[in-house]
Amino acid sequence: MKVWFIATAVFFLVGCQGSPAYYHRDVQRHVVVLDKREISVLPLGKDQWEAYGGKQGGSDAAALEKQKARQIKAIETVSGCAVTSSIYPEEEKKGKLLMRATVDCNKKPGS
């Protein structure tokens, strides 16, 4: 009985794996509020960042473009660098809540 419980617990915890950007306890995580929407931002390594959230509602093209702009601005705000490219990982293509971006710190945001 005890082994079954532990196996079940491990199974469910493995399903919780994902981006640390939305783990509230990650010490490197920053939360930026834009247009009353929270976007979690996390450095992934040299010139690599991740943003999660910022969804306003709706899934039409205009709403998704606003969300993407918020995510980019949040990364630029936290990093102080310009985003040069961004992608939605394959597992996030539908909801587009998680963005990964490359920044160039020789360029300033908005330039």
Protein Blocks (a to p, Z undefined) as FASTA:
>chain_A
ZZmmmmmmmmmmmmmgccfklmmklmkbccddeehiacddddfbehiacdeejiabdjbf
klmmmmmmmmmmmmmmmnopacfbdcddfklmmnomaccddddfkbcghZZ
